[in-house]
Amino acid sequence: MPRVFNFSAGPAMMPEAVLRRAAEEMADFSGSGMSVMEMSHRSKDYVAIFEGVEMKLRAALGVPEGYAVLFLQGGATLQFSAVPMNLLAARGAADYAVTGFFSKKAFQCAKMYGDVRAACDTGDYYAIPGQDGLALNPDASYFHYCHNNTVYGTRWPYLPETGGVPLVCDMSSSILSEPADVSKFGVIYAGAQKNMGPAGLTVVIARKDLLDAPPLPGTPDLLRYKAQAENGSMINTPATYGVYLLGLVLDWLAGQGGVEAMAKHNARKAAAVYDAVDASPVFACKAEQSARSMMNVVFSSGSEETDGRFIKEAKARGMVTLKAHRATGGIRASMYNAMPLEGAERLAELIREFA
Ligand SMILES: *Cc1c(COP(=O)(O)O)cnc(C)c1O
């Protein structure tokens, strides 16, 4: 069976070279006589891997000195709680930009912990409000937003200006897909299963001075950034194999030319599919031009039956997992870093032919 082009929103495609290297190293990692997944997380071999991955991630994203990098578990969804538990008490209030499915979940979750307000929620998740559309509380502990809205296929085209209020960003579906100036953020978090590796690993990048804020009472150590930072993300057993795979992905990424090269590659793929959709008499994309996602292209014919036929035809041609999220319906082509240009081109070709 040849490998398919998997357009899944997550868990998503991995670079084939990474899978092959993992397979080669599976039973005997570097002459250790064991698999990485069999190693004690406290062993010398494993600690070397773990520390190496942190260094590679810092290099790939240009993470400044004053930031902690944490390798946690629980997905981005557990961060919906961890963020307010760690940061809300600093000044007692927080702002959330509600621009899609996951940012709404993050907002609803955070509201349970205190004075949390929506900085925007137009209900139209196919657009991103401009800076003028954000109602900001200058005394907030932080401003939370989701850089790339995985479900609706939108992306913030600008960095929100909050006048010194720390930016907290859910980058689950866009981290490492384009450059980001980490120094502009208070906290960045992301589940690994879109652009970084397998599910089960969550990366948190946090400005160290924010870790001194008092956590909410009852915050468990596993969710406390400060405690995790002090213990090198090893209060308990971390997602050992997932971190190792992230390392392989980062080696692959460096070989591709890093995040700048990735951004160009991703822009080409997205343009191929958007151009085909825009030219199609059958399909349309609801996401506003200026806010279109490079990672998740959401489109539809307006007819469930027609979309279903397209998805079936795509599958017959080796392109799978194109059904969109139930919140939007239609078709979603998720094209993270590991999706080759050929996958995007083949999809564009089918969009043209289908007409
Ligand atoms: C996938 C996704 C999530 C949920 O991630 P889990 O790891 O399943 O908790 C949250 N936010 C964004 C932007 C996502 O794409």
The ligand as a Gaussian input file, in Angstrom:
#p B3LYP/6-31G(d) Opt

LIG

0 1
 C       -6.380000      20.620000      17.869000
 C       -6.460000      21.893000      18.593000
 C       -6.757000      21.960000      19.957000
 C       -7.071000      20.727000      20.771000
 O       -5.904000      20.020000      20.958000
 P       -5.841000      18.740000      21.914000
 O       -4.381000      18.448000      21.884000
 O       -6.695000      17.686000      21.304000
 O       -6.317000      19.124000      23.254000
 C       -6.768000      23.194000      20.556000
 N       -6.514000      24.317000      19.865000
 C       -6.239000      24.294000      18.541000
 C       -5.976000      25.552000      17.828000
 C       -6.214000      23.086000      17.872000
 O       -5.948000      23.064000      16.554000

